[in-house]
């Protein structure tokens, strides 16, 4: 399996340092989520786009995915329309940095609304953006996150979006938090999984989940790898360290090599290439 580092784990690093460090450690690619200390905006400058392309070429590390912040669960049609415009702009950015995969969210489901109503809103927005994605040759992947943390809920949305240009991103943490096993996740969305976010977390004394280095939390990571291998998953594993969201966790200088070494060790022990 091919392994990528995400800039979510090193949000304050300039792009040059990200590609240099990932290449030196032995990663196979880079996923773009943060730059200049925050999420990458669709307005990223032309100079930054060209620099990322050059860094990718020089390092030999492809940009494997672009993480958008677009979410479509708002009851306000105007807000959903604005999010659709944001996602279309991120599709253009994806082409400019030479990746063909963009992650989007459903968003958190607002209280007081039936889940089917919210799923219809999300599906409608994605369906309206999809033609532009298809024109550009970019695949949209919807992440098991927020209102779609349960793979069973994600499957309900994906049934509304049978088009091949919309697929799933399995974030291994959030279904675990919902009590779903890797086998249950695969049964729900496996045939649509085209990208994976691989990370660990555990609950503290207050019951809150916090990011932990791989193997130090509660996510059944080796079982996730076994399930992916059993079903001949051929996509990327992005090793996700949520430094942007949890600034007090260990620095990327610690996490970046550790996560690669731990994952490669497990892959070797499982006989997975």
C-alpha positions as CSV (number, residue, x, y, z in Angstrom):
1,X,0.0,0.0,0.0
2,X,1.2,3.5,-0.8
3,X,1.5,5.8,2.2
4,X,1.1,9.6,2.2
5,X,1.7,12.3,4.8
6,X,-0.9,15.1,5.2
7,X,-0.1,18.7,5.8
8,X,-2.9,18.6,8.5
9,X,-0.1,17.1,10.6
10,X,2.4,19.9,10.0
11,X,0.2,23.0,9.5
12,X,2.9,25.6,10.2
13,X,5.5,24.1,7.9
14,X,6.1,25.7,4.5
15,X,5.4,23.5,1.5
16,X,9.2,23.1,0.9
17,X,9.7,21.6,4.3
18,X,6.7,19.3,4.0
19,X,7.9,17.7,0.7
20,X,11.5,17.5,1.9
21,X,10.7,15.9,5.2
22,X,8.2,13.4,3.7
23,X,10.6,12.4,1.0
24,X,13.5,12.0,3.4
25,X,11.4,9.8,5.7
26,X,10.3,7.6,2.8
27,X,6.7,8.5,2.2
28,X,5.2,7.9,-1.2
29,X,3.0,11.0,-1.5
30,X,1.6,14.1,0.2
31,X,-2.0,15.0,0.9
32,X,-2.8,18.7,1.0
33,X,-5.0,20.1,3.8
34,X,-3.2,23.0,5.5
35,X,-0.7,25.6,4.5
36,X,0.5,28.8,6.2
37,X,-1.0,27.6,9.5
38,X,-4.6,26.9,8.3
39,X,-6.7,25.0,5.8
40,X,-5.8,25.6,2.2
41,X,-8.2,28.1,0.7
42,X,-9.6,27.8,-2.8
43,X,-8.1,31.2,-3.4
44,X,-4.5,29.9,-3.1
45,X,-2.2,32.0,-5.2
46,X,-1.0,31.1,-8.7
47,X,2.6,31.3,-7.4
48,X,1.8,28.8,-4.6
49,X,0.1,26.4,-7.0
50,X,3.2,26.5,-9.3
51,X,5.5,26.0,-6.3
52,X,3.6,22.9,-5.1
53,X,3.8,21.4,-8.6
54,X,7.5,22.1,-8.7
55,X,8.1,20.6,-5.2
56,X,6.1,17.5,-6.2
57,X,8.2,17.1,-9.3
58,X,11.5,17.7,-7.5
59,X,10.7,15.3,-4.6
60,X,9.1,12.6,-6.7
61,X,6.1,12.7,-4.3
62,X,2.7,13.1,-6.0
63,X,-0.1,15.2,-4.4
64,X,-2.5,12.3,-3.7
65,X,-5.5,14.3,-2.6
66,X,-6.8,17.7,-1.7
67,X,-8.9,18.2,1.5
68,X,-11.7,20.7,1.0
69,X,-13.7,22.2,4.0
70,X,-16.9,22.2,2.0
71,X,-19.9,20.9,3.9
72,X,-23.6,20.7,2.9
73,X,-25.8,20.0,5.9
74,X,-27.0,23.6,6.5
75,X,-30.7,24.1,6.4
76,X,-30.0,27.4,4.6
77,X,-30.1,26.9,0.8
78,X,-28.0,30.0,0.4
79,X,-25.3,28.6,2.6
80,X,-25.3,25.3,0.7
81,X,-25.0,27.2,-2.5
82,X,-22.0,29.0,-1.2
83,X,-20.4,25.7,-0.2
84,X,-21.0,24.4,-3.6
85,X,-19.1,27.3,-5.1
86,X,-16.3,26.7,-2.6
87,X,-16.1,23.0,-3.7
88,X,-16.1,23.9,-7.4
89,X,-13.1,26.3,-6.7
90,X,-11.3,23.5,-4.9
91,X,-11.8,21.3,-7.9
92,X,-9.9,23.8,-10.0
93,X,-7.2,24.0,-7.4
94,X,-6.9,20.2,-7.4
95,X,-6.2,20.3,-11.2
96,X,-3.6,23.0,-10.7
97,X,-1.7,21.0,-8.1
98,X,-2.1,17.9,-10.2
99,X,-4.3,15.7,-8.1
100,X,-7.4,14.0,-9.2
101,X,-9.1,13.4,-5.8
102,X,-10.9,15.9,-3.6
103,X,-12.3,15.2,-0.1
104,X,-15.6,16.8,0.9
105,X,-17.7,16.6,4.1
106,X,-21.4,16.2,4.6
107,X,-21.1,18.4,7.7
108,X,-22.6,18.1,11.1
109,X,-26.3,17.3,11.0
110,X,-28.2,20.2,12.5
111,X,-30.5,19.4,15.5
112,X,-34.2,19.2,14.9
113,X,-34.0,17.9,11.4
114,X,-34.7,14.4,10.1
115,X,-31.5,12.6,8.9
116,X,-33.2,11.8,5.6
117,X,-33.9,15.5,5.0
118,X,-30.2,16.4,5.7
119,X,-29.0,13.6,3.5
120,X,-31.2,14.9,0.7
121,X,-29.6,18.4,1.1
122,X,-26.1,16.9,1.0
123,X,-26.9,14.7,-2.0
124,X,-28.4,17.6,-3.9
125,X,-25.4,19.8,-3.4
126,X,-22.9,17.1,-4.4
127,X,-25.0,16.2,-7.5
128,X,-24.9,19.9,-8.6
129,X,-21.1,20.0,-8.2
130,X,-20.5,16.7,-9.8
131,X,-20.8,17.7,-13.5
132,X,-17.8,20.1,-13.0
133,X,-15.8,17.4,-11.3
134,X,-16.5,15.1,-14.1
135,X,-15.4,17.7,-16.7
136,X,-12.1,18.2,-14.8
137,X,-11.6,14.5,-14.3
138,X,-11.6,14.9,-10.5
139,X,-13.0,12.2,-8.1
140,X,-15.1,13.4,-5.2
141,X,-14.8,11.4,-2.0
142,X,-17.1,11.8,1.0
143,X,-15.5,11.2,4.4
144,X,-16.8,9.2,7.3
145,X,-16.8,12.2,9.5
146,X,-19.3,14.5,11.3
147,X,-22.8,13.4,10.3
148,X,-21.3,10.6,8.3
149,X,-19.1,9.3,11.1
150,X,-21.1,6.0,11.0
151,X,-20.4,4.1,7.8
152,X,-24.1,3.0,7.9
153,X,-25.1,6.6,7.6
154,X,-22.5,7.2,4.9
155,X,-24.0,4.3,2.9
156,X,-27.4,6.0,3.1
157,X,-25.9,9.0,1.4
158,X,-24.0,7.1,-1.2
159,X,-27.2,5.3,-2.2
160,X,-28.5,8.7,-3.2
161,X,-25.4,9.3,-5.2
162,X,-24.8,6.2,-7.4
163,X,-22.6,8.1,-9.9
164,X,-19.1,6.8,-10.3
165,X,-17.7,10.3,-9.8
166,X,-18.7,10.2,-6.1
167,X,-17.0,7.6,-3.8
168,X,-16.1,7.2,-0.1
169,X,-13.2,8.1,2.1
170,X,-12.9,5.7,5.1
171,X,-11.5,7.7,8.0
172,X,-10.8,4.8,10.4
173,X,-11.3,6.7,13.6
174,X,-14.9,8.0,13.3
175,X,-16.7,4.7,12.7
176,X,-14.7,3.3,15.6
177,X,-16.1,6.0,17.8
178,X,-19.5,5.1,16.6
179,X,-19.0,1.4,17.6
180,X,-18.5,0.0,14.1
181,X,-15.9,-2.7,13.4
182,X,-13.7,-2.6,10.3
183,X,-15.7,-5.5,8.9
184,X,-19.0,-3.6,9.4
185,X,-17.5,-0.5,7.7
186,X,-16.5,-2.5,4.7
187,X,-19.9,-4.2,4.5
188,X,-21.5,-0.8,4.4
189,X,-19.3,1.2,2.1
190,X,-16.4,-1.0,1.1
191,X,-17.1,-1.2,-2.7
192,X,-17.1,2.7,-2.8
193,X,-13.9,3.3,-0.7
194,X,-11.3,5.0,-2.8
195,X,-9.2,6.7,-0.1
196,X,-8.3,6.0,3.5
197,X,-7.3,8.3,6.5
198,X,-5.3,6.1,8.9
199,X,-4.8,7.4,12.4
200,X,-5.2,6.5,16.1
201,X,-6.9,8.1,19.1
202,X,-8.1,7.2,22.5
203,X,-10.4,8.4,25.3
204,X,-9.1,10.2,28.3
205,X,-10.5,10.3,31.8
206,X,-13.0,12.8,30.7
207,X,-14.2,10.5,27.9
208,X,-13.0,12.8,25.2
209,X,-11.1,11.3,22.2
210,X,-7.7,12.7,21.6
211,X,-5.1,11.9,18.9
212,X,-2.4,9.4,19.8
213,X,0.5,8.0,18.0
214,X,-0.2,4.9,16.0
215,X,-0.6,1.8,18.2
216,X,-1.2,3.9,21.4
217,X,-5.0,4.4,21.0
218,X,-8.1,2.4,20.6
219,X,-8.6,2.2,16.8
220,X,-8.2,-1.4,15.5
221,X,-5.6,-0.4,13.0
222,X,-4.1,-3.8,12.1
223,X,-7.6,-5.1,11.6
224,X,-8.3,-2.2,9.3
225,X,-5.2,-3.1,7.3
226,X,-6.3,-6.8,7.1
227,X,-9.7,-5.9,5.9
228,X,-8.3,-3.5,3.2
229,X,-5.9,-6.2,2.1
230,X,-8.5,-8.9,2.0
231,X,-10.6,-6.8,-0.3
232,X,-7.6,-5.9,-2.5
233,X,-7.8,-2.2,-1.7
234,X,-5.4,-0.4,-4.1
235,X,-5.7,3.2,-3.1
236,X,-3.7,5.4,-0.8
237,X,-3.4,5.4,3.0
238,X,-2.9,8.9,4.3
239,X,-1.3,8.8,7.7
240,X,-3.3,11.5,9.5
241,X,-1.9,13.5,12.4
242,X,-4.4,16.1,13.5
243,X,-1.9,18.7,14.7
244,X,-3.9,21.6,13.3
245,X,-7.0,20.6,15.4
246,X,-5.0,19.5,18.5
247,X,-2.0,21.8,18.7
248,X,-0.8,20.4,22.0
249,X,-0.1,16.9,20.6
250,X,3.5,15.9,19.7
251,X,5.2,17.8,17.0
252,X,5.3,16.6,13.4
253,X,9.0,15.9,13.8
254,X,7.9,13.1,16.1
255,X,4.8,12.0,14.3
256,X,5.9,12.0,10.7
257,X,8.6,9.3,11.0
258,X,6.8,7.3,13.7
259,X,3.6,6.9,11.7
260,X,5.4,5.7,8.7
261,X,7.6,3.3,10.6
262,X,4.7,1.9,12.5
263,X,2.5,1.4,9.5
264,X,5.3,-0.2,7.4
265,X,6.1,-2.5,10.3
266,X,2.5,-3.7,10.5
267,X,2.3,-4.1,6.7
268,X,5.4,-6.2,6.7
269,X,4.2,-8.4,9.6
270,X,0.9,-8.9,7.8
271,X,2.6,-9.7,4.5
272,X,1.0,-6.8,2.8
273,X,2.9,-5.1,0.0
